[in-house]
Structures are given as C-alpha cells and as structure tokens.
Amino acid sequence: MHSHRVGTIADVIIASDISAKPALRRIQDTIDVLLQTFTIMGNAIANQERLDADVVVKPDITQLNSTDFESRHLAILEGERAGLAAMPILRQKLAEREARLRAAALLRAGVTPAVPSAH
C-alpha cells in the first residue's frame, strides 16, 4: 500500500490492506523472532500509509498462507468480498468528490453554488 496526496492527480485514494497480524503463538526460534519483527514493522508502515487513503479495503487473509501459491484463488475471492463491502463508503467518497468538483466549476463560472437545506 503506497499513496501520496501531494502532487497526485488522484481524487479518491483506495488502499488494499493485506497486512498480517502478529502471531499470538509462542516464539520458538530466531526465525520466528525475525518473522514477528517483519510483521510488526509492516503493520507500523501500513498504519501510517492508511492515513492517506479515502477508502481502505481489508480482505480477510487469516485463512491464507503467504507461502502457499495454491491459496491465490481464495485470496482473490476474499479481495472481491472486501471490495464489495467497501462499495458504500466508496460511493460516498465519489459523491463528495463530484460535489466538490461541481461547486468549483460553478465558482469558476461565476455562479454561487446553492447550499442544500437541512430538512
């Protein structure tokens, strides 16, 4: 996940978070320590990068093994499921973007945008 708002032409930033949670099992050896360290560092980086996103899609990867390439079909299905779940917030962000663009276009044209009344 990598996104920057400064200097970008993106109006809505969608991030996909596939970061794993640190293991809750007992650490057995040096390899476990290294893997746990990488996971914790990766989560810290992902947490910072999520701040740039308007919408974060977070597939359930708890059943996936990162070294098992046969699980890629399940990964795709989980990604699709998470993407569909994120559609309401994505639609909201796109509507907000359209409203901002419409208001800016009206201002450039010298028309004062109407303020919606609260009912």
Backbone as CSV, one residue per row, in Angstrom:
resi,resn,N_x,N_y,N_z,CA_x,CA_y,CA_z,C_x,C_y,C_z
1,MET,0.857,-1.149,0.000,0.000,0.000,0.000,0.913,1.224,0.000
2,HIS,0.784,2.063,-1.010,1.622,3.242,-1.085,0.838,4.326,-1.795
3,SER,0.631,5.447,-1.119,-0.113,6.537,-1.741,0.372,7.865,-1.203
4,HIS,0.296,8.863,-2.050,0.657,10.227,-1.652,-0.358,11.180,-2.221
5,ARG,-0.811,12.123,-1.411,-1.762,13.131,-1.888,-1.046,14.296,-2.553
6,VAL,0.118,14.642,-2.082,0.816,15.815,-2.582,1.268,15.563,-4.020
7,GLY,0.807,16.405,-4.923,1.239,16.322,-6.308,0.568,15.212,-7.098
8,THR,-0.404,14.556,-6.547,-1.059,13.472,-7.259,-2.283,13.986,-7.996
9,ILE,-2.683,13.280,-9.018,-3.905,13.642,-9.723,-5.069,12.775,-9.242
10,ALA,-4.812,11.891,-8.306,-5.870,11.026,-7.784,-6.853,11.850,-6.965
11,ASP,-8.126,11.617,-7.202,-9.164,12.309,-6.445,-9.613,11.492,-5.246
12,VAL,-9.646,10.178,-5.416,-10.037,9.276,-4.346,-8.981,8.179,-4.278
13,ILE,-8.406,8.011,-3.121,-7.356,7.000,-2.957,-7.937,5.784,-2.266
14,ILE,-7.807,4.637,-2.944,-8.282,3.364,-2.413,-7.053,2.528,-2.082
15,ALA,-7.005,2.051,-0.850,-5.885,1.218,-0.415,-6.393,-0.190,-0.135
16,SER,-5.551,-1.156,-0.416,-5.858,-2.543,-0.071,-4.875,-2.965,1.003
17,ASP,-5.393,-3.295,2.164,-4.555,-3.658,3.301,-4.549,-5.171,3.462
18,ILE,-3.431,-5.777,3.114,-3.294,-7.225,3.275,-2.227,-7.548,4.315
19,SER,-2.033,-6.621,5.235,-1.040,-6.860,6.279,-1.551,-7.910,7.260
20,ALA,-0.622,-8.717,7.730,-0.952,-9.790,8.677,-0.852,-9.270,10.105
21,LYS,-1.549,-9.927,10.979,-1.453,-9.611,12.407,-0.290,-10.391,12.993
22,PRO,0.378,-9.821,13.999,1.462,-10.581,14.657,0.897,-11.877,15.251
23,ALA,1.703,-12.922,15.178,1.278,-14.231,15.697,1.153,-14.183,17.213
24,LEU,0.142,-14.847,17.726,-0.067,-14.885,19.172,0.513,-16.159,19.783
25,ARG,1.146,-16.975,18.953,1.713,-18.222,19.468,3.091,-17.969,20.076
26,ARG,3.562,-18.943,20.762,4.867,-18.850,21.425,5.993,-18.798,20.380
27,ILE,6.923,-17.882,20.579,8.082,-17.749,19.695,9.039,-18.908,19.991
28,GLN,9.423,-19.636,18.935,10.240,-20.834,19.111,11.731,-20.621,18.853
29,ASP,12.040,-19.797,17.843,13.444,-19.674,17.453,13.704,-18.310,16.825
30,THR,14.905,-18.141,16.332,15.325,-16.874,15.736,14.488,-16.524,14.506
31,ILE,14.137,-17.517,13.711,13.319,-17.273,12.527,11.963,-16.700,12.941
32,ASP,11.362,-17.267,14.000,10.087,-16.743,14.490,10.227,-15.293,14.940
33,VAL,11.331,-14.978,15.590,11.565,-13.597,16.030,11.650,-12.672,14.824
34,LEU,12.387,-13.086,13.792,12.514,-12.267,12.588,11.166,-12.087,11.890
35,LEU,10.415,-13.162,11.747,9.113,-13.069,11.085,8.165,-12.164,11.865
36,GLN,8.180,-12.290,13.183,7.333,-11.445,14.018,7.755,-9.976,13.895
37,THR,9.057,-9.739,13.858,9.582,-8.384,13.715,9.141,-7.772,12.386
38,PHE,9.254,-8.549,11.293,8.829,-8.056,9.978,7.339,-7.728,9.974
39,THR,6.541,-8.579,10.617,5.099,-8.346,10.665,4.785,-7.066,11.426
40,ILE,5.413,-6.879,12.565,5.165,-5.676,13.369,5.606,-4.426,12.615
41,MET,6.783,-4.476,11.989,7.262,-3.324,11.214,6.339,-3.036,10.031
42,GLY,5.901,-4.102,9.348,4.992,-3.926,8.219,3.682,-3.288,8.642
43,ASN,3.170,-3.692,9.808,1.930,-3.102,10.312,2.114,-1.629,10.659
44,ALA,3.254,-1.280,11.218,3.514,0.121,11.553,3.533,0.980,10.285
45,ILE,4.159,0.474,9.249,4.208,1.199,7.968,2.810,1.291,7.362
46,ALA,2.077,0.167,7.372,0.724,0.155,6.805,-0.195,1.112,7.557
47,ASN,-0.077,1.168,8.874,-0.905,2.088,9.658,-0.679,3.524,9.228
48,GLN,0.562,3.879,8.976,0.888,5.243,8.549,0.342,5.510,7.146
49,GLU,0.489,4.551,6.261,0.033,4.749,4.878,-1.487,4.758,4.769
50,ARG,-2.184,4.045,5.647,-3.648,4.045,5.624,-4.211,5.445,5.858
51,LEU,-3.438,6.300,6.521,-3.894,7.666,6.779,-4.120,8.437,5.489
52,ASP,-3.421,8.069,4.414,-3.560,8.742,3.123,-4.781,8.280,2.340
53,ALA,-5.344,7.147,2.725,-6.424,6.545,1.932,-7.783,7.116,2.304
54,ASP,-8.618,7.271,1.278,-10.013,7.654,1.494,-10.837,6.414,1.841
55,VAL,-10.497,5.312,1.203,-11.188,4.041,1.404,-10.131,2.961,1.577
56,VAL,-10.290,2.139,2.608,-9.367,1.024,2.836,-10.133,-0.280,2.684
57,VAL,-9.683,-1.101,1.750,-10.250,-2.421,1.536,-9.372,-3.399,2.301
58,LYS,-9.974,-4.181,3.196,-9.206,-5.085,4.038,-9.748,-6.507,3.899
59,PRO,-9.186,-7.273,2.955,-9.624,-8.661,2.808,-9.259,-9.487,4.045
60,ASP,-10.092,-10.478,4.330,-9.809,-11.401,5.429,-8.765,-12.400,4.937
61,ILE,-7.542,-12.238,5.409,-6.464,-13.123,4.974,-6.050,-14.098,6.076
62,THR,-6.858,-14.204,7.105,-6.480,-15.055,8.239,-6.366,-16.524,7.853
63,GLN,-7.076,-16.944,6.827,-7.029,-18.348,6.405,-5.987,-18.602,5.316
64,LEU,-5.258,-17.561,4.937,-4.299,-17.702,3.844,-2.886,-17.901,4.372
65,ASN,-2.134,-18.688,3.627,-0.727,-18.901,3.944,0.075,-18.170,2.883
66,SER,0.901,-17.226,3.309,1.627,-16.388,2.341,2.608,-17.172,1.488
67,THR,2.969,-18.375,1.901,3.912,-19.173,1.114,3.207,-20.213,0.257
68,ASP,1.883,-20.288,0.335,1.112,-21.271,-0.423,0.483,-20.596,-1.632
69,PHE,1.089,-20.804,-2.794,0.591,-20.153,-4.003,-0.740,-20.744,-4.464
70,GLU,-1.100,-21.903,-3.965,-2.382,-22.506,-4.313,-3.545,-21.761,-3.664
71,SER,-3.268,-20.961,-2.633,-4.353,-20.242,-1.960,-4.695,-18.927,-2.669
72,ARG,-4.104,-18.678,-3.818,-4.337,-17.418,-4.517,-5.793,-17.247,-4.929
73,HIS,-6.489,-18.338,-5.241,-7.892,-18.229,-5.623,-8.735,-17.761,-4.437
74,LEU,-8.438,-18.285,-3.251,-9.120,-17.836,-2.046,-8.784,-16.369,-1.776
75,ALA,-7.540,-15.982,-2.018,-7.139,-14.583,-1.821,-7.938,-13.656,-2.737
76,ILE,-8.122,-14.072,-3.977,-8.891,-13.263,-4.927,-10.339,-13.143,-4.459
77,LEU,-10.928,-14.243,-4.030,-12.308,-14.210,-3.546,-12.450,-13.310,-2.323
78,GLU,-11.493,-13.379,-1.407,-11.544,-12.524,-0.216,-11.399,-11.060,-0.601
79,GLY,-10.544,-10.775,-1.588,-10.390,-9.407,-2.070,-11.672,-8.879,-2.698
80,GLU,-12.341,-9.724,-3.489,-13.611,-9.327,-4.094,-14.664,-9.063,-3.018
81,ARG,-14.716,-9.937,-2.021,-15.692,-9.771,-0.934,-15.445,-8.457,-0.196
82,ALA,-14.192,-8.174,0.119,-13.864,-6.937,0.837,-14.134,-5.711,-0.035
83,GLY,-13.863,-5.826,-1.327,-14.135,-4.719,-2.238,-15.618,-4.400,-2.315
84,LEU,-16.435,-5.424,-2.384,-17.885,-5.210,-2.406,-18.368,-4.598,-1.098
85,ALA,-17.789,-5.021,0.015,-18.179,-4.458,1.317,-17.801,-2.985,1.418
86,ALA,-16.759,-2.571,0.713,-16.299,-1.180,0.765,-17.058,-0.268,-0.203
87,MET,-17.933,-0.821,-1.033,-18.629,-0.018,-2.038,-19.452,1.133,-1.461
88,PRO,-20.174,0.968,-0.349,-20.945,2.111,0.160,-20.069,3.322,0.502
89,ILE,-18.955,3.099,1.163,-18.079,4.221,1.511,-17.414,4.788,0.254
90,LEU,-17.096,3.929,-0.702,-16.512,4.405,-1.959,-17.522,5.276,-2.710
91,ARG,-18.770,4.848,-2.760,-19.804,5.663,-3.418,-19.939,7.017,-2.724
92,GLN,-19.878,7.008,-1.391,-19.966,8.256,-0.630,-18.800,9.177,-0.975
93,LYS,-17.597,8.648,-1.005,-16.415,9.464,-1.325,-16.494,10.005,-2.739
94,LEU,-16.984,9.195,-3.677,-17.118,9.668,-5.059,-18.186,10.759,-5.167
95,ALA,-19.275,10.628,-4.410,-20.316,11.668,-4.406,-19.760,12.968,-3.824
96,GLU,-18.959,12.861,-2.760,-18.335,14.055,-2.174,-17.394,14.713,-3.174
97,ARG,-16.640,13.896,-3.912,-15.716,14.414,-4.927,-16.502,15.144,-6.013
98,GLU,-17.588,14.521,-6.478,-18.401,15.146,-7.520,-18.975,16.473,-7.038
99,ALA,-19.432,16.532,-5.798,-19.987,17.773,-5.252,-18.915,18.868,-5.195
100,ARG,-17.690,18.493,-4.777,-16.587,19.470,-4.736,-16.268,19.986,-6.135
101,LEU,-16.183,19.079,-7.102,-15.866,19.479,-8.478,-16.966,20.353,-9.067
102,ARG,-18.218,19.995,-8.790,-19.345,20.772,-9.298,-19.326,22.180,-8.707
103,ALA,-19.092,22.279,-7.388,-19.047,23.591,-6.729,-17.899,24.431,-7.278
104,ALA,-16.740,23.801,-7.497,-15.588,24.530,-8.035,-15.875,25.022,-9.453
105,ALA,-16.528,24.188,-10.264,-16.859,24.587,-11.636,-17.848,25.744,-11.641
106,LEU,-18.823,25.701,-10.742,-19.799,26.797,-10.657,-19.120,28.094,-10.228
107,LEU,-18.214,28.000,-9.265,-17.490,29.195,-8.816,-16.653,29.788,-9.941
108,ARG,-15.990,28.910,-10.712,-15.183,29.398,-11.845,-16.070,30.080,-12.891
109,ALA,-17.299,29.611,-12.995,-18.238,30.183,-13.964,-18.932,31.418,-13.398
110,GLY,-18.628,31.775,-12.148,-19.223,32.950,-11.543,-20.601,32.715,-10.948
111,VAL,-20.970,31.460,-10.787,-22.272,31.103,-10.213,-22.045,30.665,-8.769
112,THR,-22.837,31.206,-7.859,-22.734,30.793,-6.457,-23.483,29.484,-6.277
113,PRO,-22.773,28.441,-5.816,-23.447,27.150,-5.629,-24.526,27.244,-4.557
114,ALA,-25.637,26.579,-4.796,-26.723,26.542,-3.821,-26.314,25.661,-2.648
115,VAL,-26.640,26.116,-1.453,-26.358,25.332,-0.260,-27.584,24.490,0.021
116,PRO,-27.411,23.133,0.114,-28.571,22.307,0.367,-29.192,22.629,1.721
117,SER,-30.528,22.700,1.758,-31.204,22.994,3.016,-31.371,21.717,3.812
118,ALA,-31.293,21.850,5.136,-31.469,20.701,6.029,-32.946,20.521,6.279
119,HIS,-33.452,19.332,6.009,-34.888,19.046,6.231,-35.052,18.264,7.485
